[in-house]
Amino acid sequence: MSSNSSNFLVLSKTFTESLERAFAANDIEVLKADYDAARASDNDKKTALHQAFRDMLLTKSEDIPAIEGFISFAVNSCRKDMTVATMPVVLLGDIFDAVTLDRAEQIFTYVENNVAIWKEEFFFTACKHNLLRMCNDLLRRLSRSQNTVFCGRILLFLAKFFPFSERSGLNIISEFNLENITEYGMDGNEMIVEQLSSSGGTDPDAADGEAEENKLKIDYNLYCKFWALQDFFRNPNQCYNKVQWKTFETHAKSVLSAFSSFKLEEHRASSSTNAVPKAMEGTTGNSGSPMEQDEIRESGHFFAKFLTNPKLLSLQLSDSNFRRSVLVQFLILFQYLNSTVKFKAETHVLTQAQSDWLKETETQVYQLIEESPPNGKKFANTARHMLLREELWNSWKNEGCKEFKRPEAVLEDTDSSTAPKTAGGTGSSAGGGTPSTGSGRPPAKRPRKPLGDLIRDATKQGKFYMGNPEITRLWNLCPDNLQACKGTDRNFLPSLETYLENPKEKQDPSFEWRALRLLARQSPHFFTLFNTPSYKVSDYLESVRKKIQKDKLDIKLEHAIQEETANPTHTEQPEPEGEGLVGEEEQEQMDTELLKTEQLTPEDKNTHKTLAVTKEQLSELAPSIGRDWKKLATKLGYGADEIQYFESEHATVADQCCHLLTLWFDDDMDASLDNLAYILEGLEMIAAADSVKQMIALLSDKVEEVSE
């Protein structure tokens, strides 16, 4: 053991002296000669030389050019097979641990410039884990808010070094950084209410009336709405919740309205002369020239995280960079909500109304970006282009982040041999002969495009490639073939009422069988008690026809009641149409026996409600329910978040209850006054149930009066 350690010390001392001479002369062959002359195993010699490199590097920690040259010398020694391939990265890790962050940032430039070396097959396999560990150690030492640029350089280097398909650098399941929480808030009474003029600056001496009208009021309410949006930007999936969507929509409208009311203006040379730093006045002849202003703007710093102090909001709204950051956040969120992401839940789907609102708001956001100086239109076009490219990355991620491969090059001799042959054939054809090649062989066929490339190109255009041109054309007539199958032009079934009234069809022996099939498909009257065998099917169908006409009349009467309620001065009543209004007693008795029960399908319930209720009538019912409306909301199936939404939207209990009843009657197919009275009785809300019954009686009387 002692002999091995003494041998290592001797080798280390020998290689240290040889390394100093070789590095001073910048000649790797000097070190190579001493390395080959040493009598020891390759493993011992590599270990000793490795230690000599590490010891010598620490003596050069103050000279950055010397460090860079020393690392390059170590790379050459690796290629000469004198040390292991990981040694240059190990040396970089040692020097980063020994220097300050300012020097580390300068040395990291060498790492960035030599990314091609680290990506060589000889170094990549051995060094990729060491380089990743070294970069992560640097990131842990840096501050994300103060060393933003250096952190970005490290992340960009890792993106260049590792291939795109490297699993460790991909967010495969599309998780959000939920730890990025924006903290804000204070007592609303301490908020200083400020007013900003729409001209782009504060002017305490402005006294004209037009300036007073165009001032934007910044209060605690706007402050809370503005910073509350960051929670939706942090976790966009909240927007798929109905209550959270209402909150986001309200806050977004307020913030965008504030941006629209308070517009920024381009700085003019005369007004911006005083804004130029005094340090530049001695170096330039005209401190307010447009060129110098552009230089000042370009030298501005980007902050990854803005301060949330309430007193800073007025200044932040006057900052063009701040405004652009918020507006671009809106665009990113809108794109995510409208995009198809592989790992989205099935319930994360927008309604048509939400999609329309996003489209309108996106147009408004782009308009605000174009109006924000400097170069608003150019910035908007750039943002639009970057988001378009983001859709391509999203598609790549949905496909499983497949590895990028260069396309195989087409053989050059194919093209070179084809060109002269085609020219020769063309010449002979022009002279009256047949095209031919000089060698008598037919021209080489053009290589066919691979099937995968054809499918890929068709997918990029939003189409399908079926292999045959005619089938491909037919298949792409409609983007969504399943939806095309549901089109109204493919519905060849006649309506039940038309079929029953057509006398020509009744002559067909299969009329009754087809009529029953249509009845089962289109009408709830098929599912009734029909137990009397003495009645004929034709009599049953005739009674169904009359019942359908009566239903149409009931619907017209309901519309008449609604119009009378909305417009009391309207005295005209709809004239009864159709037959069967006053029939014979025997016929009425037969219809009653044939159609004893009425069972509506879910699709027909909304159009067959017995009594129509207006919002004014619901407002009359709300006080009778009172503070027990939360118990009723729970019974009707509304969750705690929706109940909280009702409370936040309205101040009084009556308005909250009225909002609940209005939504229930609009959305629930089973909503009716009878069901409401039944539910209230089950909840032991007797007084409210009696009020509903009284309203049912009043509405029934009105229906009878109109029918008479």
C-alpha positions in Angstrom: 0.0 0.0 0.0 2.8 2.4 0.9 4.6 1.6 -2.3 1.5 2.4 -4.4 1.0 5.7 -2.6 4.7 6.6 -3.1 4.5 5.6 -6.7 1.5 7.9 -7.1 3.2 10.8 -5.5 6.3 10.4 -7.7 4.1 10.2 -10.9 2.1 13.2 -9.8 5.2 15.3 -9.2 6.7 14.2 -12.5 3.6 15.0 -14.5 3.1 18.4 -12.7 6.6 19.5 -13.8 6.0 18.2 -17.3 2.6 19.8 -17.5 4.0 23.2 -16.5 6.7 23.0 -19.3 4.2 21.7 -21.9 1.6 24.3 -21.1 4.2 27.1 -21.1 5.4 26.0 -24.5 1.8 25.2 -25.7 3.1 21.8 -26.9 1.1 18.7 -26.0 3.9 16.5 -27.4 6.2 17.4 -24.5 3.6 16.0 -22.1 3.0 13.0 -24.3 6.7 12.1 -24.3 6.9 12.2 -20.5 3.6 10.3 -20.2 4.9 7.4 -22.4 8.2 7.3 -20.7 6.7 6.8 -17.3 6.8 3.1 -16.0 3.4 2.4 -14.6 0.0 1.1 -15.7 -2.3 3.3 -17.8 -4.7 3.6 -15.0 -2.1 4.8 -12.6 -0.7 7.3 -15.1 -4.1 8.7 -16.0 -5.0 9.1 -12.3 -1.8 10.9 -11.5 -2.0 13.2 -14.5 -5.6 13.9 -13.7 -4.6 15.1 -10.2 -1.8 17.2 -11.7 -4.3 19.0 -13.9 -6.6 19.8 -11.0 -3.8 21.0 -8.8 -2.4 23.3 -11.4 -5.8 24.8 -12.4 -6.3 26.2 -8.9 -3.2 28.3 -9.2 -4.7 30.1 -12.3 -8.1 31.0 -10.8 -7.4 34.8 -11.2 -6.4 34.7 -14.9 -9.5 33.9 -17.1 -7.6 33.7 -20.5 -5.1 31.3 -18.8 -8.0 29.1 -17.5 -9.6 28.9 -21.0 -6.2 27.9 -22.5 -5.6 25.4 -19.8 -9.0 23.7 -20.4 -8.3 23.5 -24.1 -4.9 21.9 -23.3 -6.8 19.4 -21.2 -9.1 18.6 -24.1 -6.1 17.9 -26.3 -4.6 15.6 -23.7 -7.9 13.6 -23.7 -7.7 13.2 -27.4 -4.2 11.8 -27.0 -5.7 9.3 -24.6 -3.6 10.5 -21.6 -6.7 11.3 -19.4 -10.3 10.3 -19.2 -12.9 12.1 -21.3 -14.6 13.7 -18.3 -11.5 15.6 -17.1 -12.2 19.0 -18.9 -15.7 19.1 -17.4 -14.3 18.2 -14.0 -11.8 21.0 -14.3 -14.6 23.4 -15.2 -16.6 22.3 -12.2 -13.6 22.9 -9.9 -13.0 26.4 -11.2 -16.7 27.4 -11.0 -16.7 26.3 -7.3 -13.6 28.4 -6.6 -14.5 31.8 -8.3 -17.1 34.4 -7.7 -20.3 34.6 -9.8 -19.0 37.5 -11.9 -15.9 35.5 -13.0 -18.0 32.4 -13.4 -20.2 34.3 -15.8 -17.1 35.2 -17.9 -15.8 31.7 -17.8 -19.1 30.3 -18.9 -18.7 32.1 -22.2 -15.9 29.5 -23.0 -18.3 26.7 -22.2 -20.9 28.2 -24.6 -18.5 28.8 -27.4 -17.2 25.2 -27.4 -20.5 23.4 -27.3 -19.5 21.7 -30.5 -16.6 20.0 -28.6 -18.9 18.8 -25.8 -21.3 17.4 -28.4 -18.6 15.2 -30.0 -19.3 11.5 -29.6 -16.0 11.1 -27.7 -17.0 13.6 -25.0 -20.9 13.6 -25.1 -21.4 10.1 -23.7 -18.9 10.5 -20.9 -19.5 14.2 -20.0 -23.3 14.8 -20.4 -24.1 13.9 -16.7 -21.1 15.9 -15.5 -22.1 19.0 -17.5 -25.7 18.7 -16.3 -24.6 18.5 -12.7 -22.2 21.5 -13.2 -25.0 23.6 -14.7 -27.4 22.7 -12.0 -24.8 23.6 -9.3 -24.5 27.0 -10.9 -28.2 27.5 -11.1 -28.6 26.8 -7.4 -26.1 29.5 -6.6 -27.8 32.1 -8.8 -30.8 34.3 -8.0 -33.6 33.9 -10.5 -34.6 37.6 -10.1 -31.1 39.2 -10.0 -29.1 36.9 -12.2 -31.8 36.4 -14.8 -29.5 36.7 -17.8 -27.0 34.2 -16.6 -29.7 31.7 -15.7 -31.1 32.1 -19.2 -27.6 31.5 -20.7 -27.2 28.3 -18.8 -30.6 27.0 -19.8 -30.0 27.9 -23.5 -26.6 26.1 -23.3 -28.3 22.9 -22.0 -30.9 23.2 -24.8 -28.1 23.4 -27.4 -26.1 20.6 -25.8 -28.8 18.0 -25.3 -30.9 16.8 -28.2 -34.5 17.9 -28.3 -35.8 14.4 -27.5 -33.8 14.2 -24.2 -36.4 13.0 -21.7 -34.9 14.8 -18.8 -35.3 18.2 -20.4 -39.0 17.7 -21.4 -42.1 18.4 -19.5 -43.7 15.2 -20.9 -47.1 15.3 -19.1 -47.5 19.1 -19.4 -47.3 20.0 -15.8 -47.5 23.7 -14.6 -45.2 25.3 -12.2 -47.7 25.7 -9.4 -45.0 26.9 -7.0 -44.7 30.2 -8.9 -47.1 32.1 -6.6 -47.5 35.9 -6.9 -48.2 37.3 -3.5 -50.0 40.6 -3.1 -52.6 42.2 -1.0 -53.0 44.8 1.8 -55.7 46.5 3.7 -58.0 48.2 1.2 -58.2 51.3 3.3 -54.5 52.0 2.9 -54.7 51.9 -0.9 -53.9 55.3 -2.4 -56.4 56.2 -5.1 -54.6 57.7 -8.0 -55.7 59.0 -11.4 -53.7 58.8 -14.6 -54.3 60.9 -17.6 -54.9 59.1 -20.9 -52.1 61.2 -22.4 -49.5 58.9 -21.0 -48.3 60.9 -17.9 -49.4 62.5 -14.7 -49.9 66.3 -14.9 -50.9 67.8 -11.5 -51.4 71.2 -13.1 -53.9 70.0 -15.8 -57.1 71.9 -15.4 -59.1 71.5 -18.6 -62.3 69.5 -18.5 -61.4 67.0 -21.2 -58.3 65.8 -19.3 -60.4 65.3 -16.2 -62.8 63.1 -18.1 -60.1 60.9 -19.6 -58.4 60.1 -16.3 -58.2 56.5 -15.1 -59.0 55.8 -11.5 -56.7 53.3 -9.9 -58.2 51.9 -6.7 -57.8 48.8 -4.5 -60.5 46.9 -6.5 -58.5 47.3 -9.8 -55.3 46.4 -8.0 -56.7 43.1 -6.7 -58.3 42.2 -10.0 -55.0 42.9 -11.8 -52.8 40.7 -9.7 -55.4 38.0 -9.2 -55.0 37.3 -12.9 -51.5 35.9 -12.2 -53.1 32.9 -10.5 -54.9 32.0 -13.8 -51.7 32.5 -15.8 -50.0 30.2 -13.4 -52.6 27.5 -13.6 -54.8 27.9 -16.8 -56.8 24.7 -16.0 -58.8 26.8 -13.5 -60.6 28.5 -16.5 -62.4 25.2 -17.2 -64.3 25.6 -13.9 -67.6 27.4 -14.5 -67.3 29.7 -11.4 -63.5 30.4 -11.9 -64.2 31.2 -15.5 -66.7 33.9 -14.5 -64.0 35.4 -12.2 -61.4 35.3 -14.9 -63.7 36.9 -17.4 -64.7 39.7 -15.1 -61.1 40.5 -14.0 -59.8 40.3 -17.6 -62.5 42.8 -18.8 -61.6 45.2 -16.1 -57.9 45.1 -16.7 -58.2 45.3 -20.5 -60.7 48.2 -20.1 -58.1 50.0 -17.9 -55.4 49.5 -20.6 -57.8 50.8 -23.3 -58.7 53.9 -21.2 -55.1 54.7 -20.4 -53.0 54.6 -23.6 -49.4 55.3 -23.9 -47.9 57.7 -26.4 -44.6 57.6 -28.2 -41.9 59.8 -26.6 -41.1 62.9 -28.6 -37.7 64.4 -29.0 -38.7 67.7 -27.3 -40.4 66.0 -24.3 -37.8 63.3 -23.8 -34.7 65.5 -23.8 -34.9 65.8 -20.1 -35.2 62.1 -19.7 -31.7 61.4 -21.0 -29.2 60.7 -18.3 -26.8 63.5 -17.5 -23.9 61.2 -17.9 -24.5 61.2 -21.7 -24.8 64.9 -22.1 -21.0 65.4 -22.2 -20.4 62.7 -24.8 -23.0 63.7 -27.4 -23.9 66.9 -29.1 -27.7 66.4 -29.1 -28.9 64.4 -26.1 -32.5 64.2 -27.4 -31.9 62.6 -30.8 -34.1 59.7 -31.8 -31.1 57.4 -32.2 -29.9 57.9 -28.7 -33.4 57.4 -27.4 -33.5 54.0 -29.0 -30.2 53.1 -27.5 -31.5 54.1 -24.1 -34.6 51.9 -24.5 -32.6 49.0 -25.8 -30.4 49.1 -22.7 -33.4 48.6 -20.4 -33.4 45.5 -18.2 -36.0 42.7 -18.3 -37.4 41.6 -14.9 -38.8 38.1 -14.7 -40.9 39.0 -11.6 -42.5 42.4 -11.1 -43.1 44.0 -7.7 -46.7 44.0 -6.3 -46.6 47.0 -4.1 -49.9 48.9 -4.6 -48.2 52.2 -4.8 -46.3 51.0 -7.9 -49.3 50.1 -10.0 -49.7 53.6 -11.5 -46.1 53.6 -12.6 -46.3 50.1 -13.9 -49.3 50.9 -16.1 -47.2 53.7 -17.6 -44.4 51.2 -18.4 -44.6 49.8 -22.0 -42.6 46.7 -21.1 -44.9 45.9 -18.1 -48.0 46.3 -20.3 -46.6 44.1 -23.0 -45.7 41.3 -20.5 -49.2 41.2 -19.2 -50.8 41.2 -22.7 -48.5 38.5 -23.9 -49.5 36.4 -20.9 -53.1 36.8 -22.1 -52.2 35.5 -25.5 -50.3 32.5 -24.1 -53.3 31.6 -21.9 -55.7 31.9 -24.8 -53.6 29.7 -27.0 -53.5 27.0 -24.4 -57.2 27.0 -23.8 -57.9 26.6 -27.5 -55.1 24.1 -28.2 -55.4 20.3 -28.2 -53.1 19.1 -25.5 -52.5 15.3 -25.1 -52.7 15.3 -21.3 -55.7 17.6 -20.9 -58.6 16.0 -19.0 -61.8 15.1 -20.9 -63.7 17.8 -19.0 -61.3 20.5 -20.0 -63.4 21.7 -22.9 -64.6 25.2 -23.6 -68.2 26.1 -24.5 -69.1 27.9 -27.7 -69.7 31.1 -25.8 -66.3 30.9 -24.1 -64.6 30.3 -27.4 -66.3 33.3 -28.9 -65.3 35.5 -26.0 -61.7 34.3 -26.3 -61.6 35.1 -30.0 -63.0 38.6 -29.4 -60.7 39.3 -26.5 -57.6 38.1 -28.4 -58.4 40.6 -31.1 -58.6 43.3 -28.5 -55.3 42.2 -26.9 -53.5 42.4 -30.3 -54.9 45.9 -30.8 -53.6 47.0 -27.4 -50.2 45.6 -28.2 -50.1 47.5 -31.5 -51.0 50.7 -29.7 -48.2 50.3 -27.2 -45.0 52.2 -28.2 -42.3 51.7 -29.3 -42.8 49.7 -32.5 -46.2 48.3 -31.4 -47.1 46.7 -34.8 -43.8 45.0 -35.2 -44.0 43.6 -31.6 -47.5 42.3 -32.3 -46.4 40.6 -35.5 -43.5 39.0 -33.7 -45.7 37.7 -30.9 -48.2 36.3 -33.4 -45.3 34.5 -35.2 -43.9 33.0 -32.0 -47.3 31.7 -30.9 -47.7 30.1 -34.4 -44.4 28.4 -34.0 -45.5 27.3 -30.5 -48.4 25.4 -32.1 -45.8 23.3 -34.0 -43.9 22.4 -30.8 -47.3 21.5 -29.2 -48.0 19.1 -32.0 -44.5 17.6 -31.7 -45.2 17.1 -28.0 -48.5 15.5 -28.6 -46.8 12.9 -30.9 -44.5 11.8 -28.0 -41.5 14.1 -28.6 -40.0 12.0 -31.4 -36.3 12.4 -32.1 -35.3 14.7 -34.9 -33.4 13.1 -37.7 -31.9 14.6 -40.8 -33.7 13.5 -44.0 -31.7 11.0 -46.1 -30.0 12.7 -49.0 -31.0 11.6 -52.5 -28.2 10.0 -54.5 -26.5 12.6 -56.6 -25.8 10.3 -59.5 -29.6 9.8 -60.1 -30.1 13.5 -60.8 -26.9 13.9 -62.8 -27.7 10.9 -65.0 -31.4 11.9 -65.5 -30.8 15.5 -66.7 -28.7 14.9 -69.9 -30.8 11.9 -70.9 -34.0 13.9 -70.7 -32.3 16.7 -72.8 -31.1 14.2 -75.4 -34.5 12.6 -75.7 -36.2 16.0 -76.1 -33.8 16.8 -78.9 -34.5 13.7 -80.9 -38.2 14.0 -80.4 -38.1 17.5 -81.8 -36.4 16.1 -84.9 -39.3 13.7 -85.6 -37.9 10.6 -83.9 -38.8 9.0 -80.6 -37.1 10.0 -77.4 -34.2 7.8 -76.4 -31.1 7.8 -74.3 -27.6 7.5 -75.5 -27.1 4.1 -74.0 -30.4 2.7 -75.3 -31.7 2.2 -71.7 -35.0 3.9 -70.5 -34.5 7.0 -68.3 -34.2 6.3 -64.6 -37.4 6.7 -62.7 -37.7 9.6 -60.3 -37.5 8.3 -56.7 -40.9 8.1 -55.1 -41.6 10.0 -52.0 -41.8 7.8 -48.9 -45.3 7.1 -47.6 -44.5 8.5 -44.2 -43.5 11.8 -45.8 -46.7 12.0 -47.8 -48.8 11.3 -44.7 -46.8 13.9 -42.7 -47.3 16.6 -45.4 -51.0 15.9 -45.6 -51.3 16.1 -41.8 -49.6 19.5 -41.8 -52.3 20.7 -44.2 -55.0 19.3 -42.0 -55.9 16.6 -44.5 -55.8 12.8 -44.7 -53.8 10.7 -47.2 -55.6 7.5 -48.2 -53.1 6.2 -50.8 -55.5 6.6 -53.8 -56.0 10.1 -55.3 -59.8 9.7 -55.7 -60.3 8.2 -52.3 -58.2 10.9 -50.8 -60.3 13.6 -52.6 -63.5 12.0 -51.3 -62.3 11.6 -47.8 -61.2 15.3 -47.5 -64.5 16.7 -48.7 -65.3 17.4 -45.1 -62.7 17.9 -42.3 -64.8 15.9 -39.8 -66.4 12.9 -41.5 -68.3 11.8 -38.4 -69.8 15.2 -38.1 -70.7 15.1 -41.8 -72.7 11.9 -41.2 -74.8 13.8 -38.7 -75.6 16.6 -41.2 -79.2 17.6 -41.8 -78.9 16.9 -45.5 -78.4 13.2 -44.7 -81.7 12.9 -42.7 -84.2 11.4 -45.1 -86.9 10.6 -42.5 -90.1 12.6 -42.9 -91.7 14.3 -39.9 -94.3 12.2 -38.0 -97.0 14.9 -38.5 -96.5 15.1 -42.2 -96.4 11.3 -42.6 -99.7 10.8 -40.7 -101.5 13.5 -42.7 -100.4 12.3 -46.1 -103.4 10.4 -47.6 -101.2 8.7 -50.3 -99.1 7.0 -47.7 -102.1 5.5 -46.0 -102.8 3.3 -49.1 -99.5 1.5 -48.6 -100.0 -1.8 -46.7 -96.9 -1.1 -44.6 -98.1 2.4 -43.6 -99.1 1.4 -40.1 -95.8 -0.4 -39.4 -93.7 2.6 -40.7 -95.9 5.0 -38.7 -95.3 3.1 -35.5 -91.5 3.2 -36.2 -91.6 6.9 -36.7 -93.8 7.4 -33.6 -91.3 5.5 -31.5 -88.4 7.6 -32.9 -89.9 11.1 -32.9 -92.7 11.3 -30.4 -93.2 10.4 -26.7 -96.8 9.3 -27.4 -95.6 5.9 -28.4 -94.7 5.1 -24.8 -98.3 5.1 -23.5 -100.6 2.4 -22.1 -102.2 0.6 -25.1 -103.7 -2.5 -23.5 -107.2 -2.5 -25.1 -107.0 -5.1 -28.0 -110.3 -4.0 -29.5 -108.9 -0.8 -30.9 -107.3 -0.8 -34.3 -103.8 0.6 -35.0 -105.3 3.0 -37.5 -107.6 4.4 -34.7 -104.6 4.7 -32.4 -102.6 6.6 -35.0 -105.5 9.0 -35.7 -105.7 9.8 -32.0 -101.9 10.4 -31.9 -102.3 12.8 -34.8 -104.9 14.8 -33.0 -102.9 14.8 -29.8 -99.9 16.2 -31.7 -102.1 19.0 -33.0 -103.3 19.8 -29.5 -99.7 20.0 -28.3 -98.9 22.5 -31.0 -101.9 24.5 -29.8 -100.7 24.4 -26.2 -97.3 25.7 -27.2 -99.0 28.6 -29.0 -101.1 29.4 -25.9 -97.9 29.4 -23.8 -96.3 31.9 -26.1 -99.5 34.0 -26.0 -99.4 34.0 -22.2 -95.7 35.1 -22.2 -96.4 37.9 -24.6 -99.4 39.0 -22.5 -97.2 39.0 -19.4 -94.4 41.0 -21.1 -96.8 43.4 -22.8 -100.1 43.9 -20.8 -101.6 46.3 -23.4 -101.4 43.6 -26.0 -105.0 42.3 -26.3 -104.8 40.2 -29.5 -105.1 36.5 -28.9 -103.9 33.8 -31.3 -106.6 32.3 -33.3 -106.9 28.5 -32.7 -105.7 26.6 -35.7 -106.1 23.0 -36.7 -108.9 20.6 -36.1 -109.8 18.6 -33.0 -110.4 21.7 -30.7 -113.9 20.7 -29.9 -114.6 17.1 -30.8 -117.4 14.7 -30.1 -117.6 13.1 -26.6 -117.1 9.7 -27.9 -113.9 10.7 -29.8 -112.6 12.5 -26.7 -113.2 9.4 -24.6 -111.4 7.2 -27.1 -108.4 9.5 -27.2 -108.3 9.6 -23.4 -108.3 5.8 -23.2 -105.7 5.4 -25.9 -103.4 8.0 -24.5 -103.6 7.5 -20.7 -100.1 8.5 -19.7 -97.6 10.9 -21.2 -93.9 10.2 -20.9 -91.6 12.8 -22.4 -88.1 12.1 -23.6 -85.3 14.4 -22.3 -85.1 16.2 -25.6 -88.9 17.1 -25.5 -89.1 18.2 -21.9 -87.9 21.7 -22.5 -90.5 22.3 -25.2 -93.4 20.7 -23.3 -93.2 22.5 -19.9 -96.8 22.9 -18.6 -96.4 26.4 -17.3 -94.0 29.1 -18.4 -92.4 31.2 -15.6 -91.0 34.7 -16.1 -88.2 36.4 -14.2 -90.6 38.8 -12.5 -92.6 35.8 -11.1 -89.4 34.2 -9.9 -88.5 37.5 -8.2 -91.9 37.3 -6.3 -91.1 33.7 -5.2 -87.5 34.5 -3.9 -88.5 36.4 -0.7 -90.7 33.5 0.4 -87.6 31.1 0.2 -85.4 33.7 2.0 -82.1 32.6 3.6 -82.9 28.9 3.1 -82.0 29.3 -0.6 -78.6 27.6 0.1 -80.3 24.5 1.3 -82.4 24.5 -1.9 -79.3 25.1 -4.1 -77.7 22.0 -2.5 -80.8 19.9 -3.2 -80.9 21.1 -6.8 -77.3 19.9 -7.3 -75.2 23.0 -7.1 -71.8 22.8 -5.5 -70.2 25.0 -2.9 -68.2 27.0 -5.4 -71.3 27.8 -7.4 -73.2 28.9 -4.2 -70.2 31.1 -3.4 -70.5 32.6 -6.9 -74.2 33.4 -6.4 -73.2 35.2 -3.2 -70.4 37.2 -4.8 -72.5 38.3 -7.7 -75.5 39.7 -5.7 -75.7 41.6 -2.4 -79.2 40.8 -1.2 -80.6 37.3 -0.4 -83.6 37.8 -2.7 -81.4 38.5 -5.7 -79.2 35.5 -4.9 -82.2 33.3 -4.7 -83.7 34.7 -7.9 -80.4 34.1 -9.7 -80.4 30.5 -8.5 -84.0 29.9 -9.7 -83.4 31.5 -13.0 -80.4 29.3 -13.8 -82.2 26.2 -12.7 -85.2 26.9 -15.0 -82.9 27.7 -17.9 -80.5 24.7 -17.6 -82.5 21.8 -16.0 -84.8 19.9 -18.3 -86.9 18.8 -15.3 -87.4 22.3 -14.0 -91.1 23.2 -13.4 -93.2 24.9 -10.7 -94.7 21.5 -9.7 -91.2 20.0 -9.2 -90.2 23.1 -7.2 -93.2 22.8 -4.9 -92.4 19.1 -4.4 -88.8 19.8 -3.5 -89.7 22.6 -1.1 -92.1 20.3 0.7 -89.4 17.7 1.0 -87.1 20.3 2.6 -89.9 21.3 5.0 -90.1 24.8 3.6 -93.9 24.8 3.8 -94.5 28.5 3.4 -92.4 28.7 0.2 -94.1 25.6 -1.2 -97.6 27.2 -0.6 -96.4 30.3 -2.5 -95.4 28.2 -5.4 -98.7 26.4 -5.4 -100.6 29.7 -5.4 -98.6 30.8 -8.4 -99.4 27.5 -10.2 -103.1 28.1 -9.5 -102.9 31.7 -10.9 -101.1 30.6 -14.0 -103.5 27.7 -14.6 -106.5 30.1 -14.4 -104.8 32.3 -17.0 -104.3 29.3 -19.3 -108.0 28.4 -19.0 -109.1 32.0 -19.8 -107.0 32.1 -22.9 -108.2 28.7 -24.1 -111.8 29.8 -23.6 
